[in-house]
Amino acid sequence: MPKGKKKVKLTEEQKIHQEEQKMLLQIEMKRKKEEILMQYLKDKHAKEEKFTKLNNLIINDRWRGILREIKGKEIKSDIVVLKNTFDRIVDQKDEIFKALLVDIEEAEEQYIMALSSHLENIDRFIELQKERLQNFQLEYDKDLCIVKEEFDKEREKMLTMYGAEMNDLADIMYAMEQHFIEKEMKAKSDFDNLKDEVRNKNLEEKHSLRVSLESKVEHLWMLFNQTKAHYHETTEERKEAFEKLKKKDAKSSEEIEKQMRKVQRIAEQIGNLKVKMAYNAKVNEEKNRKLREEKDKMRFVLQGMKIEMNKLRTMEFEKLTRLALESNDAISKLTRQRDKGVKILKLFERCRKLETEREKVLPFYPDTIKPEEIEKAWLDDHNPCNKNLQKMMDEYKPLTNFWKRFNKVLLDKRVLIMEHELLARDNEKLRYLLKQYLDGISVSSDVLSQTNPLFIVHNSRTIANALDLNDPRVKKKSKALVSQEAALIVKNILT
């Protein structure tokens, strides 16, 4: 506009139009500033992410080296600990070997002593067996002597009886022979007397009759010859039969005599056998009576033994049943114990890998009981009222080291739980601070709707007033860019 020209007054419509143009211009400028600010924040956020990735890579690379060194040191320390542990285990094994050698020597000495004692016992048993055999031999000799004496007595008795019977038979035979001799002599004398009488009488009659008979004899001789001839004719067969019967009679007489002698001998044997049978019957009756008594006793004993055996069989069957049930229970319990032991060993192997160096070197921590407490415990132990309690404590005393490890693990667990809770709270705080930081450096509808310490949006203030585009901090710097990590910012905030 020229200097000399006066200022023209504007009408109301022009003023309104001018005000509207100014407002539109301001709105356009505000929109451009918002676009510039949004573009600036987007570029800054992209660069921040780029530098964050780059710094993460650099830090990770450096951390890898640091972690390698730390891991190498840890491995070296683990190797040292393992070496110490191995040396300690080797020393323990050496001590165990030495103890085992000592035990072997003691066992050999005990074996030698036991062997000598066993040999002495065997010699003693052999001597006892010899004495027992000698006693049996003496008893056998005594029984043999008794049996021999009884046999000799019985033999002498039988010989005496046989001699007496033979003497009786000899006396009887002698008496019979004397009787028959006397009878034969008497008969012979009678026969001789009768023979003399008959001969004398016959001589007289013969002399008297000779005369009378001579005539008759002639007549009779004739008749005799006739009769003889007739007799020979008629009795020839009967004569032959008579001769045969005569011979048979002689044989029968001899046979009868033999049979009579045999019958007499058999009768003698029968008498002896009857006597012997009567004696044996008496002896056997006595033996049978004793055997029946022993049989009754043995039957009574056998019945008692059967009853006892049935009772024992029932008891043994019950014991066997109970033993089978208890063995099955024991097998199941042992199986559970074995599974529990395998589980414990596996857990021990897993826990062994997680042990610290101190735990590997000193598996059991020393007692923390004070001397006053020890003295008080000693007085309590020697108190007569606490004998049962002390006995119970002595039974569980071998589990002291186990309870030490268990209590230590329990305390470590409680400490880890508390530390986990503390770390969880710290993690929540860090998450909250990190969220605040990220909300401060990022722009979104959620962030703009919330309170932001780095970016304030107010209705009464415009973006132009809040942000000066000519501010050097707003201008882009292509060369000197400074990037920071969120973790570093959070660390600075915490410190």
Secondary structure, 3 states (H helix, E strand, C coil): CCCCCCCCCCCHHHHHHHHHHHHHHHHHHHHHHHHHHHHHHHHHHHHHHHHHHHHHHHHHHHHHHHHHHHHHHHHHHHHHHHHHHHHHHHHHHHHHHHHHHHHHHHHHHHHHHHHHHHHHHHHHHHHHHHHHHHHHHHHHHHHHHHHHHHHHHHHHHHHHHHHHHHHHHHHHHHHHHHHHHHHHHHHHHHHHHHHHHHHHHHHHHHHHHHHHHHHHHHHHHHHHHHHHHHHHHHHHHHHHHHHHHHHHHHHHHHHHHHHHHHHHHHHHHHHHHHHHHHHHHHHHHHHHHHHHHHHHHHHHHHHHHHHHHHHHHHHHHHHHHHHHHHHHHHHHHHHHHHHHHHHHHHHHHHHHHCCCHHHHHCCCCCCCCCHHHHHHHHHHHCCHHHHHHHHHHHHCHHHHHHHHHHHHHHHHHHHHHHHHHHHHHHHHHHHHHHHHHHHHHCCCHHHHHCCCCCCCCCCCCCHHHHCCCCCCCCCCCCCCCCCCCHHHHHHHHHC
